[in-house]
Amino acid sequence: MIALTLAEVAAATGGELVDGAEPQTVVTAPLAIDSRKAAPGGLFAAFRGEQVDGHDYAGRAVAAGAVAVLAQRPVGVPAVLVADVQDAMGRLAQAVIAKAGGVHLVALTGSAGKTSTKDLIAQLLGKAGPTVYTEGSLNNELGFPMTATRVEESTRHLVLEMGARHKGDIAYLCSLARPTIGLVLNVGSAHLGEFGSKEAIAEAKGELVESLPAEGVAVLNADDPLVRAMAERTRARVVYFGESRDAHVRAQDVRLDSTGRPSFTLTTPAGSAPVRLRLYGEHHVSNALAAAAVAMELGLSVDDTAAALGEAGALSRMRMEVVDRADGVTVVNDAYNANPESMRAALRALVSIGGRGSERRRTWAVLGEMRELGEESLAEHDAIGRLAVRLDVTKLVAVGGREAACMELGARNEGSWGEESVLVSDADAAVELLRGQLRPGDVVLVKASRSVGLEKVAEALLADGAVR
């Protein structure tokens, strides 16, 4: 973190120093909202959540090395007393970024693929200079300040993933730090239950491009009509990526190898170069194009961008995490989250990894519920079950309650003899089923919304056998 005195922290947050907090004490480490992650020299934000009040852990954070606490009431240790901790966190992030000076700020949003694309952008920009980026999916009003306060004097790029559950969420994040490059990946069904329609989701996602300055760049998916229309909502220059012929950054000659990893020719106004990704699934081609568009806007050449894409890996856990057991069973842990678009992409990736022809491997889709889909939930689960059969997945294991049952019924209705699918009650039942039926060479995909906790299946399967 760029060093700030507690006096500067108090000025930035509108706070008051209490309980022995010294004005000249210097904060040198980022914000933390988990006392177990409070770093020496850092600042602990005593955020009050639905179940845990951070004020109760203030002493523990200071004992771990935090120099002070952002708090709404005295906590018996040095603190900056503020009216609202969350608001103060945002104000502190603003102050750090302002002090950073010439950092290039990149923000991205979308219904699917945000984290994977953010990780790609971070790895590409890391080739050009020190880069700070959102860890995992800390993409909300709490995650943003924790990321921003990791910026140091040497930081050249700040890459921020932005999520939205309500209208105005992205506008708020952009008000804390104005991005110069804004990327919108897609508009899908994630949080459809919250927003009510894809058009409403597009309205919220478009807040990002509305925040861009006239000298900024809006990087938009040319293949998504709702994203493409956002060009009318920004003053910034527009760069399109995708398969459309008028896209500035395109992929040609897309191919998948025997393990489901894509390769293609990256085609841009500045030239072309071959790319071979280490990531699994054709859906990563679009993510790679988006990342390439951002990287080249910040000075990377076509050749350097293509080479960096080929070297980039998955930085965040449980996103198409492919691991081979010693017995030849392949486990694909994509259980961090799920929506209809990412489910479809994961199923297609599963089939690609399974291969075709005489050497085709048996494929298992262990799928849990997709949450927050509102009135479309049952129809979307039914459609996923039917797609699994159409793609010729060997067996769908639907895990959970009503929505999972709808998914399994969709597969059964789409299939021929009802042998393509089975419904189980929970993760433990899925593990028991798989342990009894898996054979060497099988490929198992595990995916569901985060709250379902289906990663337990992947973890149990990997614990069963040594990993190659």
N, C-alpha and C positions, 0 to 999 in steps of 0.2 A: 504493500500500500504506500502511496505517496504520503510522506509524514505530515501529520497535522498535530498541533498542540491541542490540549483539551479546551483551551480558550477559543481556538478556531472551530473546534467541533461544536462548542456551545453557541458560537455566533452563527454557524451554518444551520443549526437545528432550532435556533430560538430557545435554547435550553439554559439551565442554571446549574452551576457547579455546586455540589453538596457533599457532605460527609467526607471531607478531607481531599476532595479532588483538586489537584494543583493545576492552575492555569497553564504552566509551562511544561507539564508532563506531556510527552510526545507519544502519539499513537502511531505505530509502525506496522501493524498487522491488520488484516481485513476484519470486517464485521463477522460475527457468528451469532446464530440464534439457538444453537445447541451448546450447552455449557461444556460438554465433553469435547467439543471442537474448538473451544476458545484457545487462541494461540498467544504465546508470550508477546506482550506489546500490543495486543489487539484490543478490540472493543466488543463487549457482549451486549447484544440487544435483548432486553427482557420482554420479549413479545408474549402477549397473552393470547394463547390459542383456545380452541374449544374445550380441550381436555387438560392442557398443561399451562401453567402461568410461569413464564420465564423469571419473574421476580423472585420466585422461590429458589432459584438456582444461581442467583447473583453471586453469593459468597463462594460457591464452588467454582464459578468462572474466574473470579479474581484470584482464588487460590491456585488456579491453573496457569495464571500469568497475565490475564486480561488487566489492563491498566485502569479501566473504569467500565461502568455499565450505563447504557442508555435506558432510562427507566421513567415510569410515570408516577412513582412514589418512592420515598426513601427506602433503601434496602440495606443500610448498615455498612456499606462499603462505598468507595469513591464512585460517584455517579454524575451523569449529566441528566438533570431532571427536565423532562419534556412533556408537552401536553399529550402527544400521541406518538408512540414508539415507531409504528409503521411509517407515519409521515416523516418522522425524524430520520429514519433510515434512508428514505428517498432523498431528503434534503442533503444528507451527508454524501450520498452517491453523486449528486449534482456538484458538490464542492470539490470532490476528488477529481471528477472528470474535467471540471473547469481548470483546476490546477495542473492537470496533465498536459494541457495545451494542444499540441498538434496530433493527437491520436486520431486515427481513422475509425469512425464508429459505423459498424455494419449491423443492421437489425434484420431478422427474418421471422416470418410467421407462415402459417399454413395449417391445414387440417390433418395432414399426414406427412411424415418424413422430415419434420423440423429438426429433430435431434441428430439424425444421421447426416443431414445436409450441413447443419452447424458444425459437426465434427469434421466433415470434409473441408469446409471453408477454413476452419482453424488450422488444419494441417497444411493446406495450400498457402495460406498467408504466413504461416510460421516459417516458410522458406524465404520470405522477404523481410522478416524482422520479428521481434518479440511480440507475441500475440496472447491476449487474455480472452477467454471465451467461457460461456455458460457451461457449468459442469452438469452433466446429466440432463435433467429436465427442470432445473431451477429457473423457470421462465416466467414467474409471476412477480407481484409487487414486493415479495420478500427475497426471491432469488436474485432479482436484478441488482439491488444494493450490495448483496454479498459478492456478486461478480464484479461490479464496478469498483468496489473498494480493494480489489486485487490489483488494480492498475498501478504501475510503478513509473518512475521517471523515464525508464527506457522503453516502455510499452509503445509499440507503433500501431497495433490494431486491437480493437475491442469488438468482439463478435457476440451479439446478444440475441438469444432465442426469446421470442415473445409469444406467450399464450394468451388466450382470452376465454373467459367464461361469461362475460357480460359486455354489452356495448359500453365503450369508454375505457375498457381495461388497457388496450394498446395505446390509445391516445394519452392515457396517464403515463405509461412507461416512456413514451416518446417525449413527454413534457419534461421528464427528468434528465434525459440526454438525447439531444436531437441527432438522429442518425444522418449520415451523408449518403449512405447506400441502404436502400430498403428492398428486401426480397420477399415476394409472396409466391409460395410454392403451388398452392391449390386451395380449392374450397370444396370440402366434402361434408360428411355426415357427423363428424365428431362434435359433441355437445349440441346435437340437433334438438334434444329435449329442452335445453336451456334457451336456445335462440328461436326455435319454432320453424325456421325455414333456411334453406341454403342461401337465399338472398339476404337474410338477416345476418348470417355468418359472414357473407361477403362484405356487408356494410361494416361489420366490426373489423375484419382483417384489413380492409382498405384504409382504416385510420392510419396505418403505417405509411402508406404512400402520400397521404394528405399532409403528413408531418414533414416531408422532405423539403429542403430548400430548393430554390430554382437552379442552383448550381449542383444539386445532388443527382443521384441516379436511382431510378426505379427499375428493378429487375423482375420481370413478370413472365409467368408461364403462358406462352402463346397458345397452348393447346387447351387451356381451361377458359371457356367463355366468360365466366364470372371474374376470373383474375384479369384476363385481357381487357375487360371493360374498365378496370381500375386506371388505365392510362388516362382516362378523362378526369380523374380525380386528383391528379398531381401536377405540380409545376415543374417537376424534375424531368430530366431527359429519360426516355424509356428505352430499355434494352430487353428484348424478348429472347427466351430460350425455349426449346422444345422441338417437336418434329415438323411443325408448320414450315412451309417453304420460305416464309418471310421472317422466320426466327433468326436473330443475329448469331446465336450460338446453337448449333444443331449437332445431332449424332447421325452418322451415316454408317451403313453396313453393320448394324448391330447383330452380334452373334453371342451365343452362350456356349461355354465349354461343357465338358462332361460332368462338371461339378456344379453347374448353374451359375458360374461367374461370367459376367458380360464383358465383351470387348466391342469397340466401335472406333470410328474415325471422328475425332473432334473437329468440326468445321466452323470456322469463324471468318469475319471479314479480314482478319490479319493472317489467315492461312489455316492449314490443317495439320493434324498429328494423330498417330494411333494411340489408343488408350486401352489398357487391359486392367480391369478393376480387380481388387482382392475381395470385394464385397460380394455377397450372394444375392441373386435375384435381378431380373431385368428392370424392376422398378428403380433400382439405384442409378440407372442411366440418366433419368430425369434429374435426380438429386445431383449427380456429377455435373450435368450441364449447368445447373443453377450455380453450383460452387465455382465452376470454371468462369462463368460470366462475371461473378463478383471478383474473383482473383485477377482476371485480366483488366478489369476496370481499375484495379489498384496496382497495376504495373507488371504483372507476370506475363511473360511471353507465352505464345501458344505451346511451344515445345516444353517449357518449364512447367506449365500447367498440366500438360498431358503426363509428364513424368511424375509429377507430384501426386496426381490422381492414381497412378499405378502403384505408388508406394503407400497410399493412405489406407488405414485400417479402421475398424470399428473401435471408437474410444469409449462408448457408453455401454453398460451392461444390458443384457437381455434384449438386444435388438439384433435379430438374425445372427445370434451367436452359435456358430456351428462347431461342434466338438465330436470327434470320433472316439468311440470306446475301443478297447483292445480287441473285442470280439467282432468288430466291424459295424456295430450299430452306430448310426449317426444321429446325434441329438441336436435339434435346432431350437434353441431357446429364444423365442421372440415374445416373451410373456410380459414385457414391461407395460404394454398398453395395446388396445385394439379398437378399431372402428371399421365400418364396412370396407372402406378403401384399402386400409392396411391389411385386413383379413384377406381380401382378394389377391393382393400382391404377395402375401406370404404363402398362400396356397399355390400360386403359380411358381413361386420359388421352390417350394417343396417338390413339385412335380419335376422341375428342371434338375434339381439335385438327384432325384430318383432315377433320371435317365429314361431312355426309350429302347425299344427293340429287345433283343434276346437277353441283354445284360441289365434290363430294367429291374430296379430294386423295389421291394414293397414299401409303400409310403403310408404313414399314419398321421392323421391330423387330429391332435388332441386340442379341442377348442372349447373355451369357456365363454361366458356371456360378454356381450358388448354393452356397456352401460351408457346412460344418458342419451338414448336415441328417441325418447318421447313416443309419440303415436306410431312412429315407423318401426319401432323395435321388433315386433313379431315378424313383420314382413321382411325386415333386413336379415333376421336370423334364419328365416326360412330360405331366403335367397342364398345365403352362405352354405347351408346344407346342400342345396341343389347344385351349387357350383362345385363343391367337393366331388360330387358324383360325375358331373360333366367333365371335370378335369381328369377323371379316372384315378383319383386318390384311392388307394387300396381299402382304407378303413377310416371312417370318421368316428372319433370318440368324443361325444358331446358331454360336457361336464357342467352340472348345475341344476337349476330349477326350471321355471316355465320357459324362459327364452332358450335355454339349452335344449329343452324338449322340442321346441318349435324347430330348432336347427336340425335335430335328429329326424324329426318327422319330414322335413323338407327333403332330406337326403333319401329317406325311405320311399317317399312318393316319387322321387326322380329316378330311383334305382329300379332294379328288376326283381330281385328276390328278397330284399330287406337285409342282405348280408353286408351291405356297404357301410352300415352305421350301427352304433350302439349308444345308449344313454346311461351315464353313471352319475351318482349323486355328488361326489366330491373328488378332490385331488387324490386322496388315499385310495378310493375305489379305482380311479384311473391307473394309478401305479400298480395296484394288485392285478388288474386286467392285463396291463402291458407286460409285467413280469412273467405272466403265464403264457403269453402268446408271441413275444418278440423273438425273431430269429436273427442270426448274424447277417449283416448286410442291410437290415431294415433302416429306414429313415423316419424319424419321429419329429414332427413339428409341434411345439407347445405355444399356444397363444390365447390371450384373453385380456380383458380390461384389467388394469393394475389392481383394483380393489378385490378381484377374484382370488389373487394369490396363487395362480397356477404355476408359477415358477417352481413350486414345490415338486411338481412332477418331473421337470427337467433335472432338478438337483438330485432327486431320488434315483433317477435312471443313471446319472453319471456316477453316483456313489456306488451303484451296483457293480460297476466294472471299471478296471483301470483304463485311463485315458491314454490314447496313443501319444 
